[in-house]
C-alpha cells in the first residue's frame, strides 16, 4: 500500500511542481486576510487541532495533509484564529526553500557519478518499472538516475496529482502563505533529514519498497485508500486514522514497517522534543504536521501527555 505517502512524502517532492507565487502589497494581503476570516467562520472543521499547555504557555498542534484542493481554503475559524494568536509557525519543512530540497535530492535520492537504476535492481523490477513509466506517461530516462525509494515516491505523487490532489494546494503551504513575514517560521526537521531516512533503507528493502509501490499503483489500492484518508482529514475523523495505523502495525511489508518505525515513531519523538522546547522558550506557537503524526499511542499528543503537558483536543 502507498497511501501513507500522501501524508509523509508529498512534502519531500513539492519542488517538482511548486507554483510560482507573486508578491502582493500589504493592503491586498490585509484585505485578503479579512475576507478569509469571514469565510473561515462558515467552514467545516478539517484535520484535527490540539491545544498544549505548560504553565502559562500555549502551543497549538494541527494535523495537515501535504496535497489538497483549492476548495479546502480558507480553513475553519478555530484554525485561523489559533494561527492568528501565535507568534511562530512551525512546519515539518519550509517548502519555500527549494534550494535545500534540490541539494538534499541530489545527495540522497540520486546515484552519484552517473549511476543508473538499471544497475541496482533486478531485471524483473526494472521491467515492472519501465511498464509503469510507460503507463503513467513519463520518459524512463527522466528517472534513470534516481534510487528506488525516490522513484517510488515520485510515481506516487504523480498519481496523486492526476487524481486531483495538488501538492501546490497542500495545507502546510497554505499556512506558510498566511504567515507571510508577520510570523517567525520554524522547521521541525529539514529536507536533508527527511530524505536521509528513506536513503537509510537497506538496498534490498529499497527495491521491495519500489515493487510494493508499483503493485499498489497497478491495482488501484493506493488511490482507493488515499481517498478514504483524505476524507478522514476533511471530516476531522481521527478514529479512521487510528484504525488505519492499527492495520498497518499488523502488515509486515517493507512499506508498512518503514512507515511505523521510521516515518512515524522515530519522527514523532523528535517532534515532541521540539514542541516541548517551544513551550519552555515562551511565545505561542502554531505547529503543523501531517495528520498521521497525531494518532496512536506513540503519536505526538500521546507523547506530550506522557511527559506531563496538558493536551486538549479542540476538535
KEDRENDREN-144788 format. One record per residue (C-alpha): y, z, x; residue in one letter; residue number from 1. Coordinates in steps of 0.02 Angstrom, whole numbers, plus 50000, padded with zeros to 5 digits. Layout:
residues N
    yy    zz    xx aa   i
     Y     Z     X  a NUM
...
END
This chain:
residues 315
    yy    zz    xx aa   i
 50000 50000 50000  x   1
 50176 49963 50061  x   2
 50285 50047 49929  x   3
 50342 50182 50048  x   4
 50439 50054 50150  x   5
 50560 50030 50006  x   6
 50619 50206 50046  x   7
 50587 50225 50231  x   8
 50612 50055 50309  x   9
 50747 49962 50217  x  10
 50875 50064 50314  x  11
 50798 50000 50476  x  12
 50808 49816 50431  x  13
 50978 49824 50346  x  14
 51063 49721 50480  x  15
 50958 49569 50435  x  16
 51061 49544 50278  x  17
 51206 49665 50294  x  18
 51352 49589 50198  x  19
 51524 49571 50274  x  20
 51647 49691 50194  x  21
 51831 49653 50186  x  22
 51958 49791 50218  x  23
 52059 49842 50067  x  24
 52227 49925 50051  x  25
 52246 50112 50019  x  26
 52317 50076 49846  x  27
 52170 49966 49800  x  28
 52048 50098 49861  x  29
 52135 50232 49759  x  30
 52134 50126 49601  x  31
 51951 50081 49627  x  32
 51907 50264 49656  x  33
 51996 50319 49497  x  34
 51907 50185 49395  x  35
 51739 50234 49471  x  36
 51770 50417 49423  x  37
 51798 50368 49241  x  38
 51644 50257 49240  x  39
 51537 50390 49325  x  40
 51564 50510 49181  x  41
 51459 50395 49072  x  42
 51325 50351 49198  x  43
 51143 50412 49185  x  44
 51077 50537 49310  x  45
 50987 50447 49452  x  46
 50899 50510 49605  x  47
 50900 50699 49625  x  48
 51038 50819 49675  x  49
 51018 50990 49755  x  50
 51147 51122 49799  x  51
 51104 51225 49953  x  52
 51199 51385 49991  x  53
 51208 51506 50136  x  54
 51331 51650 50122  x  55
 51492 51565 50061  x  56
 51447 51391 50122  x  57
 51377 51244 50025  x  58
 51287 51083 50063  x  59
 51234 50953 49935  x  60
 51071 50857 49957  x  61
 51049 50693 49865  x  62
 50898 50578 49854  x  63
 50931 50393 49878  x  64
 50843 50226 49886  x  65
 50889 50108 50026  x  66
 50884 49948 49922  x  67
 50956 49929 49748  x  68
 51055 49829 49622  x  69
 51242 49817 49583  x  70
 51213 49897 49414  x  71
 51169 50063 49495  x  72
 51352 50094 49535  x  73
 51455 50194 49512  x  74
 51335 50340 49524  x  75
 51338 50480 49395  x  76
 51476 50610 49389  x  77
 51375 50752 49467  x  78
 51351 50648 49624  x  79
 51526 50577 49637  x  80
 51604 50749 49609  x  81
 51492 50830 49740  x  82
 51539 50695 49865  x  83
 51723 50715 49824  x  84
 51710 50902 49856  x  85
 51630 50877 50027  x  86
 51721 50858 50191  x  87
 51573 50775 50276  x  88
 51445 50642 50227  x  89
 51279 50646 50319  x  90
 51160 50498 50307  x  91
 50997 50460 50395  x  92
 51082 50324 50498  x  93
 51255 50248 50486  x  94
 51205 50072 50438  x  95
 51377 50004 50480  x  96
 51336 50015 50665  x  97
 51242 49851 50679  x  98
 51255 49852 50868  x  99
 51144 50006 50875  x 100
 51014 49928 50761  x 101
 51007 49770 50864  x 102
 50990 49865 51028  x 103
 50852 49975 50956  x 104
 50763 49825 50883  x 105
 50760 49737 51050  x 106
 50695 49892 51137  x 107
 50562 49947 51013  x 108
 50524 49803 50896  x 109
 50511 49654 51013  x 110
 50388 49612 51151  x 111
 50476 49611 51320  x 112
 50481 49465 51442  x 113
 50439 49331 51316  x 114
 50284 49417 51248  x 115
 50210 49347 51087  x 116
 50119 49425 50939  x 117
 49982 49294 50961  x 118
 49929 49379 51123  x 119
 49917 49553 51048  x 120
 49819 49535 50886  x 121
 49651 49462 50839  x 122
 49629 49282 50783  x 123
 49588 49348 50608  x 124
 49751 49446 50597  x 125
 49851 49301 50667  x 126
 49777 49183 50538  x 127
 49819 49303 50396  x 128
 49995 49321 50463  x 129
 50027 49134 50476  x 130
 49963 49110 50299  x 131
 50083 49246 50239  x 132
 50235 49172 50327  x 133
 50193 49001 50252  x 134
 50180 49077 50079  x 135
 50340 49178 50097  x 136
 50428 49029 50173  x 137
 50488 49089 50342  x 138
 50455 48998 50507  x 139
 50321 49086 50609  x 140
 50425 49057 50766  x 141
 50558 49173 50695  x 142
 50440 49322 50707  x 143
 50331 49268 50854  x 144
 50406 49395 50974  x 145
 50403 49542 50852  x 146
 50275 49681 50863  x 147
 50151 49702 50718  x 148
 50238 49851 50637  x 149
 50406 49762 50642  x 150
 50335 49606 50561  x 151
 50252 49711 50426  x 152
 50414 49797 50382  x 153
 50516 49638 50389  x 154
 50398 49547 50271  x 155
 50403 49695 50152  x 156
 50593 49696 50150  x 157
 50596 49508 50115  x 158
 50477 49525 49968  x 159
 50576 49673 49900  x 160
 50737 49574 49908  x 161
 50660 49425 49821  x 162
 50617 49540 49677  x 163
 50799 49586 49656  x 164
 50818 49743 49761  x 165
 50953 49706 49888  x 166
 50975 49805 50048  x 167
 51161 49772 50034  x 168
 51160 49872 49871  x 169
 51069 50023 49942  x 170
 51134 50192 49887  x 171
 51167 50252 50065  x 172
 51281 50104 50097  x 173
 51373 50137 49934  x 174
 51405 50317 49985  x 175
 51468 50263 50155  x 176
 51588 50143 50070  x 177
 51651 50282 49956  x 178
 51676 50399 50103  x 179
 51779 50269 50196  x 180
 51886 50351 50330  x 181
 51926 50504 50224  x 182
 51768 50598 50271  x 183
 51678 50635 50432  x 184
 51517 50534 50436  x 185
 51367 50617 50520  x 186
 51197 50546 50564  x 187
 51040 50647 50537  x 188
 50946 50531 50652  x 189
 50976 50370 50748  x 190
 50913 50192 50735  x 191
 50829 50213 50904  x 192
 50736 50369 50846  x 193
 50676 50290 50684  x 194
 50616 50131 50768  x 195
 50532 50230 50907  x 196
 50424 50318 50777  x 197
 50350 50152 50722  x 198
 50332 50092 50901  x 199
 50240 50253 50941  x 200
 50091 50198 50839  x 201
 49940 50154 50946  x 202
 49919 49966 50968  x 203
 49762 49960 50861  x 204
 49849 50057 50722  x 205
 49995 49936 50725  x 206
 49878 49792 50691  x 207
 49795 49889 50549  x 208
 49967 49930 50480  x 209
 50008 49745 50478  x 210
 49844 49698 50394  x 211
 49867 49831 50259  x 212
 50041 49764 50226  x 213
 49980 49585 50213  x 214
 49846 49640 50090  x 215
 49970 49731 49979  x 216
 50087 49581 49979  x 217
 49946 49462 49936  x 218
 49876 49566 49792  x 219
 50046 49618 49725  x 220
 50007 49805 49727  x 221
 50156 49842 49838  x 222
 50286 49773 49719  x 223
 50198 49844 49567  x 224
 50214 50018 49640  x 225
 50388 49980 49706  x 226
 50448 49952 49528  x 227
 50368 50115 49473  x 228
 50451 50210 49615  x 229
 50621 50133 49584  x 230
 50601 50177 49401  x 231
 50571 50358 49455  x 232
 50735 50356 49551  x 233
 50827 50275 49406  x 234
 50767 50414 49291  x 235
 50784 50562 49410  x 236
 50596 50584 49398  x 237
 50536 50691 49543  x 238
 50370 50725 49458  x 239
 50317 50544 49481  x 240
 50361 50552 49665  x 241
 50266 50715 49685  x 242
 50113 50633 49608  x 243
 50133 50484 49724  x 244
 50132 50596 49878  x 245
 49978 50688 49819  x 246
 49888 50522 49803  x 247
 49948 50468 49974  x 248
 49880 50628 50053  x 249
 49707 50578 49993  x 250
 49725 50400 50057  x 251
 49661 50386 50236  x 252
 49735 50215 50276  x 253
 49844 50197 50430  x 254
 49997 50167 50321  x 255
 49973 50322 50214  x 256
 49933 50436 50360  x 257
 50084 50373 50457  x 258
 50195 50397 50304  x 259
 50143 50577 50276  x 260
 50126 50641 50453  x 261
 50265 50547 50543  x 262
 50391 50470 50424  x 263
 50395 50622 50309  x 264
 50328 50783 50384  x 265
 50399 50759 50559  x 266
 50567 50694 50499  x 267
 50584 50821 50358  x 268
 50578 50963 50484  x 269
 50717 50882 50586  x 270
 50822 50850 50431  x 271
 50804 51032 50378  x 272
 50863 51085 50551  x 273
 51018 50976 50536  x 274
 51061 51042 50363  x 275
 51041 51221 50423  x 276
 51165 51179 50561  x 277
 51290 51110 50436  x 278
 51280 51270 50335  x 279
 51312 51376 50488  x 280
 51458 51273 50552  x 281
 51559 51278 50391  x 282
 51640 51143 50286  x 283
 51550 51073 50134  x 284
 51433 50929 50175  x 285
 51351 50797 50065  x 286
 51182 50745 50136  x 287
 51097 50585 50076  x 288
 50915 50550 50119  x 289
 50776 50442 50049  x 290
 50707 50514 49888  x 291
 50532 50547 49957  x 292
 50605 50673 50079  x 293
 50645 50788 49932  x 294
 50472 50813 49859  x 295
 50316 50910 49902  x 296
 50281 51074 49988  x 297
 50343 51000 50152  x 298
 50495 50916 50078  x 299
 50669 50961 50139  x 300
 50714 51075 49989  x 301
 50550 51170 50008  x 302
 50575 51192 50195  x 303
 50751 51260 50168  x 304
 50689 51382 50034  x 305
 50560 51447 50157  x 306
 50700 51481 50281  x 307
 50789 51590 50154  x 308
 50925 51471 50095  x 309
 50971 51466 49912  x 310
 50915 51297 49846  x 311
 50968 51249 49670  x 312
 50914 51089 49584  x 313
 51070 51022 49497  x 314
 50963 50890 49409  x 315
END
